[in-house]
């Protein structure tokens, strides 16, 4: 009898909770305050529908074949300009998003990247993307991925009721217009930035605060295994850093990336301290390349691809000039 009572009370609680929770959630999602749904006033974890992430996943065609697909954090979507590759006869789509971690990349890869729609994946690996749990990026992607399935997988990866709220917010706003757009978005997943660094970088900007998160290291392994098991060639790349960045910090990550590259039989190209880049000329903040830097980096990367015969190995036709 006691067990039946517990079950009964539990069911009553769930019923009452549902009757209160769902209508309340719909109300705060639909009720606007200063032109934004009220839910955005309850917490800063909720991401607006729109921007670079929304635009790129809406544009991306999973059935189309690209020579290269790029995934990774903002270093990816602001570091590899499809227009530069197009000049060399190479088609590229950039699926990098802000603060994207290997956890996020893994779900994106499983739902969007196949051996049928690309010949090569550039996996951008940035130290800062490996020190957190991916919550910030998940909030953005749950709202802005084009696939409900992928967004649901992202939400159910966490044991956190706030993430379920994020997915519920997505469903409620499914047919609502976007709240904002990225004016710097130029297509094929890329946003350009032409600003230059307006200040000198202090060394304390790069304190050794990005220690590896084991969760993200595990998901990098899962991601590389996914590519290998699905016959999707992948190359890991780290974009250039300003010279002021502390080299000792990056050595921690460089070793991890090199070890995993060897284990999974993929190449890793590390441009973090390439001497061709000037902090004031080629960056717009303490770690992102500006358009001048992107153009230079892409040129160097394509030349290295040519020298290493990476493109030829994957059957990618190109016309890269020396």
N, C-alpha and C positions, 0 to 999 in steps of 0.2 A: 504493500500500500504506500509505503514511504517513497519508493521509487516512482510510482505512478504520480504521486503528488508533486515530486520534483520535476518530472517531465511536463505535467500539466502547467505548473507555475512558469516553467521555462518557455512553453509555447505561448502562454498569455503575455509574458514579457516581450517576446519577439513580435507578437501581433501589435501590442501597444507601441513598441518602439518603432515599428514600420509605419504605423498610422501617424506618428508624430514626426519621425525623421524625414521621410520622403517628401511630404508636403512642405515641411520647413525648408528642405534643401532646394526644392523647386522655387519656393518663394524668394529666397535670398539670391538665387541665380537669375530670376526673371525681373525682380524689382531693381530698378536703376537708381543710382545715387550719383549725381554729377557725371551723368552719361556713361557710367560703368555699373555692371551688376553689383549688387550689395555684397556678394560673397567676397569680392576683392577688397572690401573694407574690413573684413573679419580677420584676414591673415595675409602676409606678404608672400606666402608660398605658392599662391595660385597665379598661373601665368595667363596672360591675355591671349585670346585667339587671334592669330595673325603674325605678321613679321616674316623674317627670312625663312624660318622653319616651315610655316604654313605654305609660303609661296613655292618653295622648292619641291615639297612632297606633292603639291597639287600639280606642278609641272612635270614631275618625273613620270616616265612611262616605262613600267616594268617589262612591257612586251618589246620595247625597242632595244636594239643591240648597241652598246657603247664599247669603245676600245678600252676605256678606263673608267672605273667608278672610285671616287675618293670618299672615305669615311674618317671621322675623327671629330675633334673639338673645334672651337673657333679658329684654331691655327690651320685646320683643314679648309673650312669654308672661306677663310680669308687668305689662304696661302697658295691655292692652286687654281689659277684662272683658266677656265675652259677656252677662253679666247686665245690665250697663248699657245695652247696645245692644238687648237684648230688651225692656226697658222702653219703648224708642222704636219697638218693632215690627220690629226688624231682627235677622235671624238671623246669628250670627257663630260661626266656629270658628277657634281660635287654634292654628296649627302652629309657633309660635315655640319654640325650644329653647335650652338653655344654650350660650352661646358660638357659636351658629350663624353661620357666615360666608356670604358670597354663593356660594361654591363649594358649600356644603351646601344653601343655599336653592335653588340652580339644580337640583340633583338631586331635592330634595323637590318643587319645582314641576313638573318633568317627569313625575314619577310619581304625584302626588296632585292637582294643580290643573289643571282644565280649564274651558273656556268653558261646559261643561254643568253643572258643580257649584258655580259661583259667578258673581256678577254684578260683583264688584269685589275686587281684592286690595289690602290695605294692606301695603306692604313697609316694615317698620321698618328704618331705617338708623342705626346707632350707630357712632361713631368707633372704639371699641375692637374692633369685629368686623372691622375692615379692616387690622389690623396684623399678623395671623398667618397661618399656612397652613391653618388649619381642622382641624388634627390632633386637638385636644381634642374638638371637636364631632363629628368623624367617628367617634371612638372610641365616643362615646355613641350616635350614630345607627346605627352598624353593628350594635350589640347590640339596639337597641330599635325600629327601624323595623318596621312590620308586613309590609313587602314584601322578600322575599329579593332580588328584582331590583334594587330601589333600594339595598339594603345592598351588593350586589355592585358596583354602579356606583360607590358611595362608596369601596369598598375599592380598586378598580382605577384610581381617579383618581391614586393615589400610587404612586411607585416605591419602595416601602418594605416589606420583608418583615414588619415588625411589624403593618402594616395587614392583610396577608393572614392573619396569626395571629388578628387580631380577627375576621375573617370566619369563619375556621375555628372559633373559639370560639363564634360565633353558631350555626353549624350543629350543633355538638356539643351545645349547650344548648337546641336548638330546642324540645324537649318538656319541658324542666326548668321548674319554677315560678320566679316572679320572686323575687329575693333581698330586695327592699325595695319599699315603696310611698311615694308622696309624700302625707303626711297633710294637706297644704295644698291638694291638688288638689280643685277644686270642679266640674269638668266642662267640656266643650267646649274643652279645651286650656288652661284658665286655672288658675293657682295664686295664691291671695291671701296677702298678708303684711300683718299689722296692726301690726307693730313700728314704733317711731319711732327716729330717730337719737339715740343716747345721748351723743354727743360732738360737739365743734365741729370742723368740717372745716379742716385746715391746707391752705394753698395748695400745699405740696409733694406733696399727695395727687394733684395734677393736673399733674405735671411733663409737659413736652412729649415723651412717650415713645411715643406712638401714631402713628408715621409711616406713611403709606399703603403697603400691600403691593400691588405691581402685579398679582400673581395675583388678588387679591380684586377689584381694580378691573376687570380683564378679565372676571371672572365676573359682576360686577354688570351689565356691558354685555350679556353673554350672557343673563342673566336677563331684562333689560328687552326684549331682542330676542325671547326666547321668548314673553313675554306679548303683545308686539305682533303677532308672526306667527301667534299662535293666538287673536287677537281677545279677549284677556282684559284688561279695563281695570285699570290699576294706579295707585296713588298712593303716593308715597314720603313717609314721615313720620319725623321725629326727635322723640322724647319729651323732656320738660323735664329739664334738668340742675340740680343745686344751684348757687346763685349763685356759689359759690367756684371753680367750674371756670374754668380759664384760657380766655378767649374767643379768644385768638390761635390756640390749638391747633385749636379747632373751625372756625375760618375756613378752614383748609386743606381740611377735609372738606366744609364747606358749599359751597365753590366747586366741588369735584368733583361733589357731588350735584346742584347747580343746573345745571352744564354738561351732565351726562348726562340730567337731566330735560328740558332744552331739546332736546337731540339726539334723544331718543326720544319727544318730545311727550307727556310725562307731567307731572303736577303734583308739586311738592315742598313740603311744609309743615314748617317748622322751628320747633319750640317750645322749642328748647334753653335759651333764656334768658328764657322767659316770666316776667314779674314777679309772677304770681299765686301762685307756689310758694315755700314757706318750707322751708329745708333741714331744720330740726328737726321740722316738722309733717308734711311731705308725702313724706319719704324715710325708708327704713329702713336705708340704708347710703350710701356716697359717690356712688352713681349710679342706684339703683333706687327707683322710687316705691313707697310703701306703699299700703294700700288707700284711705286718705283722699286721697292724691295721685292714685291711679288714677281714683277717682270724679270728682275735679275735672277732670283731664285729659280724660277721656272726654266729660264734659259740654261742655267747651270745643271739643273736636274735632267733636262732633256739631252744635253750633251753627254752626261754620265750614263743615261739610259742607252744612248747610241754606242758609247765606248764599251759598255758591258754587254751589249747585244740583248738587253732585256726585252726590247720591243720586238726584235726579230724572233726571239724564242717563243713569244706568245702570238706570233702571226699578225702583228700590228704593222700596217704599212705607214711609212712616215717620210717626210722630206726635210729633215733637220739639217740646216746648213752649219758648217764649221765656223 
